[in-house]
């Protein structure tokens, strides 16, 4: 850039700035439109090969009864339910027949065995979308007309409405909280006015581009998006773009102090940050793309959506940010003044003291650190990932949860969520008998041709019939999943029935099994991808293996701490089946970023000063910026906790805590201690392993 014409030194950055502002102005609205192409129907994300998915497809033939049930439950206090109350409840829901969104005639009210409650099932259309809360309010008003009884609505329709309510306003709320937290941290860390806003603007522009691309793909059914993927995309882009921007801005500060010319400093900072940033982004993007090997459709959806977000974050960091820095120059850091970094370990700075402490006792440092992490990791197996019960899906109170608890207190636990059996029509009697004799099944009845509450012959479609089996245990419990396994064994044993068992409990069981298989397949793939990238970046084999081992240990330690926090502080009995895998992909792929930032600088310094000084100088010069990046990323993911869903709260804690643990402990103590203790051999089989000092770079490279 020093030899470029004067007009090019400002025209090229200005052109890049205008292009990105055009992107923001044109594509910005798409950040708030992803909800239009998102679905929160969890059945849409079932594994395609699962038995419950085959049942879901087979049920489509029974169009007359392809519905979402809303289970109305009335409870009374004091005297038992009277016949007048039962009649009033039947009339109340019966009057809903023919109303918008209601399919067929609701079932008559049925009194519980203890005489203290009633229930009725109102079948709703499955594609109501934003109209679902309105229809449920209509059902609720009708049900509340029964004198002396308290009415609530449970079942899949009520849960789906609460889920949609939890994601309502996700774009504005989540983005506002995340950006506010990031801006505050940047202002405190950089003590400058313009730079934090420039970094935030770059992240927002990257998010606008990513959302527009994802919207276009989702609108054409190329990718699928739900509220969880939507929220994670926003957090991922904001966090990654900010992290990469912090690294490049820190390097620009050094180069500007050395060179004085903003355009040259921006080019040099971009060139010297390019390898670390692109390698870090590649680990995250490829790690996310590894989710394409998942058997769960929502996992596969997150893979390309997240990778698109990372690519947009990198593109913004390497083009928009250098352009703005070149135009602003020293004003970007006002009122502070950029100065050349002092990589020496002399002095009283925090990271100089940390480097000196590691240098004094490297072996003791990494051994004690690894031991503490191993103690935490020992608790990892206690983290249950068998699924979250319905009463724990939402953080805080949710109407559907209270209704489900009331229903379960007076009726069989599986009421309103039956196991669905699809069988050949000529084996209905045998399959029904086999189902009724299964331990844990309270009742089994074929869906009649005269309606779901009728008493006629079984409805036959294409030679197949449907049987609903009510389970005794709650539909979301481990006991219900065990019952489904026994039920499948029973009906599969009926000769010539070709019976399949689906329904909510079966879906949970199949999801749990598929998630376990995903972990055994995807975790080695992600580790292999990260190892390969590190080998190419650091041009050695031993250091990459050590780095992968340290981030894996950090992940296990984080799971151990999470198990203790979830069970004893937050009251979660378990996690969603996909939480460990999501936590692994985000934490390992993002966590290795900081080791990449550190070790790429260590290698750069070691080429001139040897391994020991390289570690000390690398730790000293990158300590502040990497810690800032870690705090920013942790705060960004913590913003997911504003969405009152256990899944996102658990993901937020695992990633936020794990990133801080990686930043403050693994990258600061464990990795430097290990590399310093091993010495030049850590770079085996590269040139640095032979003498500790490689060829000195050419002129212009600051020592």
C-alpha positions in Angstrom: 0.0 0.0 0.0 3.0 2.4 0.5 3.6 2.2 -3.3 -0.1 2.4 -4.3 -1.4 5.7 -5.7 -2.8 8.1 -3.0 -6.3 7.8 -4.5 -6.2 4.0 -4.2 -5.3 4.2 -0.5 -8.6 5.7 0.4 -10.8 4.8 -2.6 -10.5 1.0 -2.1 -11.4 1.1 1.6 -14.3 3.5 0.8 -15.6 1.2 -1.9 -15.6 -1.7 0.5 -17.3 0.3 3.2 -20.1 1.4 0.7 -20.6 -2.2 -0.4 -21.1 -3.4 3.1 -23.4 -0.5 4.0 -25.4 -1.4 0.9 -25.5 -5.0 2.1 -26.8 -3.9 5.5 -29.4 -1.5 4.1 -30.7 -4.1 1.5 -30.5 -7.3 3.5 -30.9 -6.0 7.1 -34.6 -6.7 7.2 -34.1 -10.4 6.7 -32.6 -10.6 10.2 -36.2 -10.2 11.5 -37.9 -12.3 8.8 -36.4 -15.8 9.6 -39.4 -16.5 11.8 -41.5 -16.5 8.6 -39.7 -19.6 7.3 -39.1 -21.3 10.6 -41.0 -24.2 12.1 -41.2 -25.2 15.7 -42.9 -28.5 15.1 -40.4 -30.9 16.6 -41.9 -33.9 14.8 -40.5 -32.3 11.6 -37.0 -33.0 12.8 -37.3 -36.7 13.7 -34.8 -39.2 12.2 -36.0 -40.3 8.9 -35.2 -44.0 9.5 -36.9 -44.2 12.9 -40.0 -46.3 13.5 -41.8 -43.3 14.9 -41.1 -41.4 11.7 -42.6 -44.2 9.6 -45.7 -44.1 11.8 -45.9 -40.3 11.3 -45.8 -40.8 7.6 -48.3 -43.6 7.7 -50.7 -41.5 9.8 -50.9 -39.0 6.8 -53.2 -41.5 5.1 -55.7 -41.0 7.9 -56.3 -37.4 6.8 -59.5 -37.3 8.7 -57.7 -37.6 12.0 -54.4 -35.9 11.2 -54.6 -33.4 13.9 -52.9 -31.9 17.0 -54.8 -32.7 20.2 -55.6 -30.2 22.8 -56.5 -32.0 26.1 -58.9 -30.0 28.3 -58.7 -31.0 31.9 -61.1 -29.7 34.6 -60.3 -30.1 38.3 -62.8 -29.6 41.2 -62.2 -29.1 44.9 -64.2 -30.6 47.7 -67.1 -32.8 46.4 -66.6 -35.2 43.5 -67.5 -34.2 40.0 -71.3 -34.2 39.5 -73.2 -35.4 36.5 -74.3 -31.8 35.9 -70.7 -30.7 35.7 -69.8 -33.6 33.4 -72.7 -32.7 31.1 -71.8 -29.0 31.2 -68.2 -29.8 30.2 -69.4 -32.0 27.3 -71.7 -29.3 26.1 -69.0 -26.6 26.4 -66.5 -28.4 24.3 -69.2 -29.8 22.0 -70.2 -26.3 21.1 -66.7 -25.9 19.5 -67.5 -28.3 16.7 -67.4 -26.4 13.4 -65.4 -23.5 14.8 -62.3 -22.4 12.9 -59.3 -24.6 13.6 -61.3 -27.4 15.2 -61.6 -30.7 13.5 -64.6 -32.9 14.0 -66.6 -33.0 17.3 -64.6 -33.0 20.5 -64.8 -36.1 22.7 -67.3 -36.1 25.6 -66.0 -35.2 29.0 -64.7 -38.3 30.9 -64.5 -38.3 34.7 -61.3 -39.6 36.4 -61.3 -42.7 38.6 -60.9 -40.6 41.7 -63.8 -38.4 40.7 -61.9 -35.2 41.1 -61.3 -34.3 37.5 -62.6 -34.5 33.9 -60.9 -34.5 30.6 -61.9 -34.1 26.9 -59.9 -34.0 23.7 -60.4 -31.2 21.2 -58.7 -32.0 17.8 -57.1 -29.0 16.1 -55.7 -28.5 12.6 -52.0 -29.2 12.5 -51.1 -26.1 10.4 -52.6 -23.3 12.4 -49.3 -21.5 12.9 -49.8 -18.0 14.4 -53.5 -18.7 14.7 -53.0 -21.5 17.3 -53.0 -19.2 20.4 -56.2 -17.6 19.3 -57.9 -21.0 18.7 -56.7 -22.3 22.1 -58.0 -19.1 23.8 -61.4 -19.9 22.2 -61.2 -23.5 23.6 -60.2 -22.1 27.0 -63.1 -19.7 27.2 -65.5 -22.4 26.4 -64.1 -24.8 29.0 -64.1 -22.1 31.7 -67.9 -21.9 31.5 -68.3 -25.1 33.6 -69.4 -24.1 37.1 -67.3 -25.1 40.0 -64.4 -26.4 37.9 -61.0 -25.0 37.0 -60.1 -25.6 33.3 -56.7 -25.9 31.8 -55.4 -27.1 28.4 -52.6 -29.7 28.1 -51.4 -31.9 25.3 -49.3 -31.3 22.2 -51.3 -28.2 21.0 -50.8 -26.4 24.3 -47.0 -27.3 24.4 -46.6 -26.1 20.8 -48.3 -22.7 21.6 -46.1 -22.2 24.6 -43.0 -23.0 22.5 -44.1 -20.5 19.9 -44.6 -17.9 22.7 -41.1 -18.6 24.0 -39.6 -17.8 20.6 -41.8 -14.7 20.1 -39.7 -11.7 19.5 -36.6 -13.8 19.5 -34.9 -11.6 16.9 -35.2 -8.3 18.7 -34.8 -9.5 22.3 -31.9 -11.8 21.7 -30.0 -9.5 19.4 -30.5 -6.6 21.7 -29.2 -8.4 24.8 -26.2 -9.9 22.9 -25.2 -6.6 21.3 -25.7 -4.7 24.5 -23.4 -7.1 26.5 -20.8 -7.1 23.7 -20.8 -3.3 23.4 -20.4 -2.8 27.2 -17.4 -5.3 27.4 -15.7 -3.7 24.4 -16.1 -0.2 25.8 -14.6 -1.3 29.1 -11.7 -3.3 27.5 -10.7 -0.9 24.7 -11.4 2.3 26.5 -12.1 3.9 23.1 -15.3 5.3 21.6 -15.4 4.4 17.9 -13.8 1.0 17.8 -16.4 -0.9 19.8 -19.2 0.5 17.5 -17.2 -0.3 14.4 -16.8 -3.9 15.6 -20.5 -4.2 16.5 -21.5 -2.7 13.1 -19.3 -5.3 11.3 -21.0 -8.1 13.3 -24.5 -6.8 12.5 -23.7 -6.6 8.8 -22.4 -10.1 8.9 -25.6 -11.3 10.5 -27.7 -9.4 8.0 -25.9 -11.2 5.1 -26.1 -14.6 6.8 -29.8 -14.2 7.6 -30.6 -13.2 4.0 -28.8 -16.3 2.6 -30.4 -18.6 5.2 -33.9 -17.0 4.5 -33.5 -17.6 0.7 -32.4 -21.3 1.3 -35.1 -22.0 3.9 -37.8 -20.4 1.7 -36.8 -22.9 -1.1 -36.7 -25.8 1.4 -32.9 -26.3 0.9 -32.4 -25.9 4.7 -34.8 -26.1 7.7 -34.9 -23.6 10.5 -36.6 -23.7 13.8 -36.5 -21.2 16.7 -33.4 -22.9 18.3 -31.4 -22.8 15.1 -32.5 -19.2 14.5 -31.3 -18.1 18.0 -28.0 -20.0 17.7 -27.3 -18.4 14.3 -27.6 -14.9 15.7 -25.4 -15.6 18.7 -22.8 -17.5 16.6 -22.4 -14.8 14.1 -22.2 -12.0 16.7 -19.8 -13.9 18.8 -17.5 -15.1 16.0 -17.4 -11.8 14.2 -16.5 -10.0 17.4 -13.8 -12.5 18.3 -12.2 -12.3 14.9 -12.5 -8.5 14.8 -10.8 -8.2 18.2 -7.8 -10.2 16.9 -7.5 -8.1 13.8 -8.0 -4.8 15.6 -5.3 -5.7 18.1 -2.9 -6.5 15.3 -3.8 -3.2 13.6 -3.0 -1.4 16.7 0.5 -2.9 16.7 1.1 -2.3 13.1 -0.2 1.3 13.2 2.2 2.1 16.0 5.1 0.7 14.0 4.2 2.0 10.5 2.3 5.1 11.1 0.3 4.8 7.8 -3.3 3.5 8.4 -3.7 1.9 5.0 -0.4 0.0 5.3 -1.2 -1.0 8.9 -4.6 -2.3 7.8 -3.1 -4.4 5.0 -0.3 -5.8 7.3 -2.7 -6.5 10.1 -5.1 -8.4 7.8 -2.2 -10.4 6.2 -0.7 -11.4 9.5 -4.1 -12.2 11.1 -5.4 -14.0 8.0 -4.0 -17.5 8.8 -5.2 -17.6 12.4 -8.6 -16.2 11.6 -9.3 -18.4 8.7 -8.0 -21.5 10.5 -10.2 -20.7 13.5 -13.2 -20.1 11.3 -12.5 -23.3 9.4 -12.6 -25.4 12.6 -16.0 -24.0 13.5 -17.5 -24.1 10.0 -16.3 -27.6 9.2 -17.2 -28.8 12.7 -20.7 -27.6 12.1 -20.8 -29.1 8.7 -20.0 -32.4 10.4 -23.5 -32.3 11.8 -24.7 -33.2 8.3 -23.8 -36.8 9.3 -26.4 -36.6 12.0 -29.6 -38.7 11.9 -31.6 -35.9 13.4 -32.9 -33.4 10.9 -32.6 -30.4 13.2 -28.9 -31.2 13.8 -28.4 -31.4 10.0 -30.2 -28.1 9.7 -27.8 -26.4 12.1 -24.7 -27.5 10.2 -25.0 -25.5 7.0 -26.9 -22.6 8.7 -24.1 -22.2 11.2 -21.4 -22.6 8.6 -23.0 -19.9 6.5 -23.0 -17.6 9.6 -19.2 -18.3 10.2 -18.3 -17.6 6.6 -20.2 -14.3 6.7 -18.4 -13.3 10.0 -15.0 -14.0 8.4 -15.9 -12.1 5.3 -17.0 -9.0 7.3 -13.9 -9.2 9.5 -11.4 -9.4 6.6 -13.0 -6.8 4.4 -15.3 -4.4 6.2 -13.1 -4.0 9.3 -9.8 -3.3 7.6 -11.5 -0.8 5.3 -12.9 1.2 8.2 -9.7 1.0 10.1 -7.7 2.2 7.1 -10.1 5.2 6.8 -10.2 6.0 10.5 -6.6 5.4 11.4 -5.7 6.5 14.9 -9.1 8.0 15.4 -10.5 4.4 15.7 -8.7 4.1 19.1 -9.5 7.6 20.4 -9.0 8.7 23.1 -6.3 6.1 23.7 -3.1 6.2 21.6 -1.9 3.0 19.7 1.6 1.9 20.7 3.8 -1.0 19.7 3.3 -4.2 21.6 6.1 -5.1 24.0 6.5 -8.9 23.8 9.1 -9.1 26.5 8.2 -10.7 29.8 9.8 -8.0 31.9 7.5 -5.7 33.8 4.4 -5.8 36.0 1.6 -6.4 33.5 -0.9 -9.2 34.3 0.1 -11.4 31.4 3.8 -10.8 32.0 3.3 -12.1 35.6 1.3 -15.1 34.3 4.0 -15.8 31.7 6.7 -15.5 34.4 4.8 -17.9 36.7 4.5 -20.5 34.0 8.1 -20.1 33.1 9.2 -20.7 36.7 7.4 -24.1 37.1 6.0 -25.2 33.7 5.7 -28.9 34.7 4.0 -28.2 38.0 1.7 -25.7 36.2 0.3 -28.0 33.6 0.2 -31.1 35.9 -1.9 -29.3 38.6 -4.1 -27.7 36.0 -4.7 -31.0 34.2 -5.4 -32.7 37.6 -8.1 -30.1 38.5 -9.7 -30.4 35.1 -9.7 -34.2 35.4 -11.4 -34.0 38.8 -14.2 -31.9 37.2 -14.3 -34.3 34.2 -15.0 -37.2 36.5 -18.5 -35.9 37.1 -19.3 -35.8 33.3 -20.9 -39.3 33.2 -23.5 -38.1 35.7 -24.9 -35.7 33.2 -28.1 -37.4 31.9 -29.0 -36.7 28.3 -32.1 -38.9 28.1 -34.3 -35.9 27.4 -36.1 -33.2 29.3 -39.4 -33.9 30.9 -42.3 -31.8 29.8 -42.4 -30.0 33.1 -38.8 -28.9 32.6 -38.9 -27.9 28.9 -39.8 -24.3 29.9 -37.8 -22.3 32.4 -40.4 -20.8 34.7 -44.1 -21.2 34.6 -45.9 -22.3 31.4 -49.7 -23.0 31.1 -49.2 -26.3 29.3 -46.9 -27.6 32.1 -49.4 -26.8 34.9 -52.2 -28.4 32.8 -50.1 -31.5 32.2 -49.3 -31.9 35.9 -53.0 -31.6 36.7 -53.8 -34.2 34.0 -51.2 -36.6 35.2 -52.5 -36.3 38.8 -55.9 -37.7 38.0 -55.5 -39.8 34.7 -53.0 -42.3 33.3 -49.8 -40.5 32.6 -50.1 -41.0 28.9 -53.5 -39.4 28.6 -53.6 -37.1 25.6 -50.3 -38.4 24.3 -51.1 -42.0 23.2 -48.7 -44.4 21.6 -49.9 -44.7 18.0 -49.9 -48.2 16.4 -50.3 -48.6 12.7 -51.1 -52.2 11.6 -52.6 -54.3 8.9 -56.3 -54.1 9.2 -56.9 -57.8 9.3 -54.7 -58.1 12.5 -56.4 -55.3 14.5 -57.9 -57.5 17.1 -54.6 -59.5 17.7 -52.5 -56.3 17.8 -54.9 -54.6 20.2 -54.9 -57.6 22.5 -51.0 -57.7 22.4 -50.9 -54.0 23.2 -53.4 -54.3 26.1 -51.4 -57.2 27.6 -48.1 -55.1 27.6 -46.9 -53.9 31.0 -47.4 -50.2 31.3 -50.2 -49.9 28.8 -53.5 -48.7 30.4 -55.8 -49.2 27.4 -55.6 -49.8 23.7 -58.4 -49.1 21.2 -58.6 -48.9 17.4 -59.7 -45.6 15.9 -63.3 -46.2 14.7 -64.6 -45.3 11.3 -67.4 -43.1 12.9 -64.8 -40.8 14.5 -62.1 -40.9 17.2 -64.8 -41.2 19.9 -67.1 -43.5 18.0 -67.8 -47.2 18.5 -68.0 -48.4 14.9 -65.7 -50.7 12.9 -62.0 -49.7 12.8 -61.2 -47.1 10.2 -59.3 -48.7 7.4 -57.2 -46.7 4.9 -55.2 -48.6 2.3 -55.5 -51.9 4.2 -54.0 -50.3 7.4 -55.6 -49.3 10.7 -54.6 -47.2 13.6 -54.7 -48.2 17.3 -54.2 -45.7 20.1 -52.6 -47.1 23.2 -52.7 -45.0 26.4 -49.7 -45.5 28.6 -49.8 -45.6 32.4 -46.6 -43.6 33.0 -46.3 -40.0 31.9 -45.5 -39.7 28.2 -42.3 -37.9 28.8 -40.9 -40.2 31.4 -38.2 -42.9 31.1 -40.9 -45.4 32.2 -42.9 -44.5 29.1 -39.9 -45.1 26.8 -39.4 -48.5 28.5 -43.1 -49.2 27.9 -42.7 -48.3 24.2 -39.8 -50.8 23.9 -42.0 -53.5 25.4 -45.0 -52.5 23.3 -42.9 -52.7 20.1 -41.7 -56.1 21.0 -45.3 -57.2 21.7 -46.9 -55.9 18.5 -43.9 -56.9 16.3 -44.4 -60.4 17.4 -48.0 -60.6 16.0 -47.6 -62.6 12.7 -48.5 -60.7 9.5 -49.4 -57.5 11.3 -46.4 -55.4 10.1 -47.2 -53.2 13.1 -45.3 -50.0 13.9 -45.3 -48.0 17.1 -45.0 -44.2 17.1 -46.4 -41.2 19.1 -44.7 -38.8 21.4 -43.0 -41.3 23.7 -41.7 -43.3 20.8 -40.4 -40.1 19.2 -38.5 -39.2 22.3 -37.0 -42.7 22.5 -36.0 -42.7 18.8 -34.5 -39.2 19.2 -32.5 -40.3 22.2 -31.1 -43.3 20.4 -30.2 -41.4 17.3 -28.5 -38.7 19.3 -26.4 -41.3 21.1 -25.3 -42.7 17.7 -24.6 -39.2 16.4 -22.2 -38.6 19.3 -20.2 -41.7 18.5 -20.0 -40.7 14.8 -19.7 -36.9 14.8 -17.3 -36.4 17.7 -14.4 -38.3 16.1 -15.1 -36.5 12.8 -14.9 -33.0 14.4 -11.7 -34.0 16.3 -10.2 -35.2 13.1 -11.1 -32.0 11.2 -9.6 -29.8 14.0 -6.4 -31.9 14.1 -5.9 -31.7 10.4 -6.3 -27.9 10.4 -3.9 -27.5 13.3 -1.3 -29.6 11.6 -1.5 -27.5 8.4 -1.4 -24.3 10.4 1.4 -25.1 12.9 3.3 -27.4 10.5 3.9 -30.0 13.3 2.1 -33.0 14.7 2.7 -33.2 18.4 1.5 -29.7 19.3 -1.8 -30.2 17.4 -2.4 -33.5 19.2 -1.7 -31.8 22.5 -4.1 -28.9 21.7 -6.9 -31.3 20.7 -6.4 -33.3 23.9 -6.6 -30.1 26.0 -9.8 -28.8 24.4 -11.3 -32.3 24.8 -10.3 -32.3 28.5 -11.8 -28.8 28.8 -15.1 -30.1 27.3 -15.3 -33.1 29.7 -14.5 -30.8 32.7 -17.3 -28.4 31.5 -19.8 -31.3 31.3 -18.8 -32.3 34.8 -19.4 -28.8 36.2 -22.6 -28.6 34.2 -23.9 -31.8 35.7 -23.4 -30.4 39.2 -24.9 -27.0 38.4 -27.9 -28.4 36.4 -28.8 -31.0 39.1 -28.1 -29.1 42.3 -28.5 -25.4 41.4 -30.9 -25.2 38.4 -33.0 -28.2 39.2 -32.8 -29.9 35.8 -33.1 -33.7 36.0 -31.4 -34.1 32.6 -30.7 -32.5 29.3 -32.1 -32.7 25.8 -30.5 -35.6 23.9 -28.8 -33.2 21.5 -27.3 -30.9 24.2 -24.0 -32.8 24.7 -23.4 -32.9 20.9 -24.2 -29.2 20.5 -22.0 -28.4 23.4 -19.1 -30.4 22.0 -19.3 -28.9 18.6 -19.5 -25.3 19.8 -17.1 -25.6 22.7 -14.4 -27.7 21.1 -14.5 -25.8 17.7 -14.7 -22.4 19.3 -12.4 -23.3 22.2 -9.6 -24.3 19.8 -9.8 -20.8 18.3 -8.0 -19.4 21.3 -5.3 -22.0 21.1 -5.0 -21.2 17.4 -4.6 -17.5 18.2 -2.0 -18.2 20.9 0.0 -20.9 19.2 0.1 -19.2 15.8 1.7 -16.2 17.6 3.9 -18.5 19.6 5.2 -20.1 16.4 5.8 -16.7 14.9 7.9 -15.7 17.9 9.6 -19.0 18.2 10.9 -18.8 14.6 13.0 -15.9 15.8 13.5 -16.3 19.6 13.2 -20.1 20.2 10.4 -22.1 21.8 10.7 -20.9 25.4 10.8 -17.2 24.5 8.2 -17.8 21.8 5.7 -19.2 24.5 6.4 -16.3 26.8 6.2 -13.6 24.2 3.1 -15.2 22.6 1.3 -15.5 25.9 2.2 -11.9 26.9 1.1 -10.3 23.6 -2.1 -12.3 23.0 -3.2 -12.6 26.7 -5.3 -9.4 26.7 -7.0 -9.8 23.3 -7.7 -13.5 23.7 -9.2 -13.0 27.2 -11.3 -10.1 25.9 -12.5 -12.4 23.0 -13.3 -15.2 25.4 -15.3 -12.9 27.7 -17.2 -11.5 24.8 -18.0 -14.9 23.4 -19.1 -16.2 26.8 -21.4 -13.1 27.3 -22.8 -13.6 23.8 -23.8 -17.2 24.4 -25.1 -16.3 27.8 -27.6 -14.1 26.1 -29.4 -17.3 25.0 -30.7 -17.5 28.6 -33.2 -14.8 27.9 -35.2 -17.4 26.0 -37.1 -19.4 28.6 -36.3 -22.9 27.2 -34.2 -25.5 29.1 -32.4 -26.5 25.9 -31.0 -23.1 25.2 -30.3 -22.3 28.9 -28.2 -25.5 29.1 -26.4 -24.8 25.8 -25.8 -21.2 27.0 -24.2 -22.4 30.3 -22.1 -25.1 28.8 -20.6 -22.9 26.1 -20.2 -19.7 28.2 -18.6 -21.6 31.2 -16.5 -23.8 28.9 -15.2 -20.8 26.9 -14.2 -19.0 30.1 -12.5 -22.1 31.4 -10.7 -22.6 28.2 -9.6 -18.9 28.0 -8.6 -18.4 31.6 -7.2 -21.8 32.4 -6.4 -24.1 29.4 -5.0 -21.4 27.1 -3.3 -19.4 29.9 -1.8 -22.2 32.0 -2.2 -25.8 30.6 -1.1 -25.2 27.0 1.9 -22.8 27.7 3.1 -25.1 30.5 2.9 -28.2 28.3 4.7 -26.6 25.4 7.4 -25.0 27.6 8.0 -28.3 29.5 8.4 -30.3 26.3 10.5 -27.6 24.6 11.4 -27.6 20.9 10.4 -31.2 20.6 6.8 -30.0 20.8 7.1 -28.9 17.2 8.0 -32.4 15.9 8.5 -33.2 13.1 8.8 -29.5 12.0 12.0 -27.5 11.6 11.5 -25.9 15.0 11.8 -29.3 16.7 15.5 -29.7 15.6 17.0 -26.5 17.0 14.2 -24.5 18.5 14.8 -21.5 16.1 13.9 -21.5 12.5 14.9 -19.1 9.7 14.4 -15.5 10.6 11.7 -13.9 8.5 12.5 -11.2 6.0 12.9 -7.5 6.5 10.0 -5.5 7.9 8.9 -8.1 10.3 9.0 -6.6 13.9 11.0 -8.7 16.3 
